[in-house]
Amino acid sequence: MEFKTVLVVGGTGMLAKTTRHLADHASQLILVSRDSHAAAKKLGLSGANCISADWTSVPAFLAATQPAIDRFPPDLIVLWMHQTGRGARLGLLDMVRGSNCRIVDIHGSGGGNVQDRVAQRRLQAMQAGCRYTAVVLGSVPERDGSARWLTHDEISLGVIQAIESPSNCVVGSI
């Protein structure tokens, strides 16, 4: 699947392979992270449009991302933002309102009812005129009955699969 412009927020740690994959499948990659230039260098993304911004500082985050979104309207946004990122997430939705942009939103399965979170964020995206895909991260059952966290590779592979499919995706078991 090819994209004109992809905006990635939270794609420098566990989603590093997803971000690299998207860089290979997009004409323009906008990478937003606290230190995006260092992250882009670490990930080998010499052509990325790097924005250094922290989504926990909502006004500064939105002010930093607005010019890039105005110049390169994204057709895909990949978000890994905790629940505390609500203000930044809603601000991004306002920036792409009515664009039919696709939002791929990654959720941890802990910390409350993930189904309610997904439903709320889907509604917010749809109200903004965007398409929405949720990726829920679970765990992997072990033979001894215990469970382990997903590896970064497993997470990235699951997110890439979700990007390539219009359906919601659960990575691991919840």
C-alpha positions in Angstrom: 0.0 0.0 0.0 1.4 3.4 -1.0 0.7 6.7 0.7 1.2 10.3 -0.3 1.9 11.7 3.2 2.1 9.8 6.5 2.2 11.5 9.9 3.6 9.3 12.7 3.4 10.3 16.4 5.1 7.9 18.8 6.9 5.9 16.2 10.5 5.9 17.4 10.5 3.2 20.0 8.4 0.1 19.8 7.1 1.3 16.4 10.5 1.9 14.8 10.1 -0.8 12.2 6.6 0.4 11.4 8.0 3.9 10.8 10.8 2.6 8.6 8.2 0.6 6.6 6.0 3.7 6.2 9.0 5.7 5.0 9.5 3.1 2.2 5.8 3.4 1.2 5.1 7.1 1.4 6.2 10.0 -0.7 6.4 12.1 2.4 6.9 11.0 6.1 6.3 13.5 8.9 7.9 12.2 12.1 6.8 13.8 15.3 8.8 13.0 18.5 10.4 14.8 21.4 13.7 14.7 19.6 12.8 13.9 16.0 16.1 14.7 14.4 18.0 12.2 16.6 15.2 9.7 16.2 15.2 10.0 12.4 19.0 9.6 12.4 18.8 6.5 14.6 16.1 5.1 12.3 18.0 6.0 9.1 15.2 8.3 7.9 17.2 10.9 6.0 14.2 12.1 4.0 11.7 12.5 6.8 10.1 15.8 7.7 11.1 15.9 11.4 9.1 17.8 14.0 10.4 17.9 17.6 7.4 18.2 19.8 6.0 16.6 22.9 2.3 15.8 22.8 2.0 16.3 26.5 2.5 20.0 25.9 -0.6 20.4 23.7 -0.4 24.0 22.5 3.3 23.7 21.6 2.7 20.3 20.0 -0.2 21.6 17.8 1.7 24.8 16.9 4.7 22.7 15.8 2.7 20.2 13.7 0.2 22.6 12.1 2.6 24.0 9.4 3.6 20.5 8.2 0.0 19.3 8.1 -0.9 22.5 6.1 1.9 22.0 3.7 1.7 18.1 3.4 -1.9 17.0 4.3 -1.6 13.4 5.5 -3.6 10.6 4.1 -2.5 8.4 7.0 -1.8 9.2 10.6 -0.4 6.6 12.9 -0.8 7.4 16.6 0.8 5.8 19.7 -0.4 8.2 22.4 -1.5 7.3 25.9 -4.9 8.4 27.2 -3.3 11.6 28.5 -2.8 12.6 24.8 -6.5 13.4 24.3 -5.9 17.1 23.7 -3.2 16.6 21.2 -5.2 13.8 19.4 -8.3 16.0 19.2 -6.2 18.9 18.0 -4.7 16.7 15.2 -8.3 15.6 14.2 -9.3 19.3 14.0 -6.3 19.9 11.6 -7.4 17.2 9.2 -11.2 17.6 9.7 -13.1 16.6 6.6 -10.1 15.2 4.8 -11.1 11.5 4.9 -7.6 10.9 6.3 -7.1 7.4 7.8 -6.2 7.2 11.5 -4.4 4.1 12.8 -4.6 4.4 16.6 -2.6 2.0 18.8 -4.0 1.1 22.2 -2.5 -0.8 25.1 -4.9 -3.4 26.5 -4.3 -2.3 30.1 -5.5 0.7 32.0 -9.3 0.5 31.7 -11.8 -0.7 29.2 -10.1 -0.7 25.9 -13.3 -1.3 24.0 -14.8 1.9 25.4 -11.6 3.8 24.5 -11.7 2.5 20.9 -15.4 3.3 20.6 -14.8 6.9 21.8 -11.8 7.5 19.6 -13.6 6.0 16.6 -16.5 8.4 17.1 -14.2 11.3 17.4 -12.4 10.4 14.2 -15.6 9.8 12.3 -17.0 13.2 13.6 -13.9 14.8 12.1 -14.5 13.1 8.8 -11.7 10.6 9.1 -11.6 6.8 8.8 -10.4 4.9 11.9 -8.6 1.7 12.5 -7.8 0.6 16.1 -4.8 -1.7 16.9 -5.1 -3.2 20.4 -1.9 -4.6 21.9 -2.3 -7.7 24.0 0.2 -10.3 25.3 1.4 -13.7 24.1 0.4 -16.8 26.1 3.3 -19.1 27.0 3.2 -22.9 27.4 3.3 -22.7 31.2 0.1 -20.7 31.3 1.8 -17.4 31.9 1.8 -14.5 29.4 4.6 -12.3 28.1 4.5 -8.8 26.6 4.7 -8.4 22.9 8.1 -7.7 21.4 8.7 -4.6 19.4 8.9 -6.7 16.2 5.6 -8.3 17.0 4.0 -4.9 17.7 5.4 -3.4 14.5 4.3 -6.3 12.4 0.8 -6.1 13.8 0.5 -2.4 13.1 1.8 -2.8 9.6 -0.8 -5.5 9.0 -3.5 -3.2 10.4 -2.3 -0.4 8.0 -2.6 -2.8 5.1 -6.1 -3.8 6.1 -9.2 -1.6 6.8 -10.2 -3.7 9.8 -9.4 -3.3 13.5 -6.6 -5.5 14.7 -5.6 -7.2 17.9 -1.9 -8.1 18.3 -1.5 -11.0 20.6 -4.3 -12.0 23.0 -6.4 -9.9 25.3 
